[in-house]
């Protein structure tokens, strides 16, 4: 019984990880603080 529950928990975690890695856009998880070369900061001349 406990083995089945653990298998389903591990399966759910792995499917969630794969969905986050490949299906969800990266813009949801990135922050502007981590990207110092973003347009509009430090006069990068990209406009």
C-alpha positions as CSV (number, residue, x, y, z in Angstrom):
1,X,0.0,0.0,0.0
2,X,2.7,2.5,1.0
3,X,4.8,1.5,-2.0
4,X,1.9,2.4,-4.4
5,X,1.5,5.8,-2.8
6,X,5.2,6.5,-3.1
7,X,5.2,5.5,-6.7
8,X,2.3,7.9,-7.5
9,X,4.0,10.7,-5.6
10,X,7.3,10.2,-7.5
11,X,5.4,10.0,-10.7
12,X,3.5,13.3,-10.0
13,X,6.8,15.0,-9.1
14,X,8.5,13.9,-12.2
15,X,5.6,14.8,-14.5
16,X,5.5,18.2,-12.9
17,X,9.2,18.7,-13.4
18,X,9.0,17.8,-17.0
19,X,6.0,20.0,-17.6
20,X,7.9,22.9,-16.0
21,X,11.0,22.2,-18.0
22,X,9.5,21.8,-21.4
23,X,5.9,23.1,-21.5
24,X,5.8,26.2,-19.3
25,X,7.3,29.4,-20.9
26,X,10.5,30.5,-19.3
27,X,9.3,34.1,-18.9
28,X,7.1,33.0,-16.0
29,X,10.2,32.0,-13.9
30,X,12.8,34.5,-14.9
31,X,13.2,37.8,-13.1
32,X,14.6,41.0,-14.5
33,X,17.2,41.2,-11.7
34,X,19.1,38.1,-12.9
35,X,19.5,39.6,-16.4
36,X,21.8,42.6,-16.3
37,X,21.9,43.0,-20.1
38,X,18.1,43.5,-20.4
39,X,16.9,46.3,-22.7
40,X,16.3,49.6,-20.9
41,X,19.0,49.1,-18.3
42,X,22.5,50.6,-18.2
43,X,22.0,52.2,-21.7
44,X,22.8,49.0,-23.6
45,X,21.9,50.6,-26.9
46,X,19.5,47.9,-28.0
47,X,16.5,50.1,-28.7
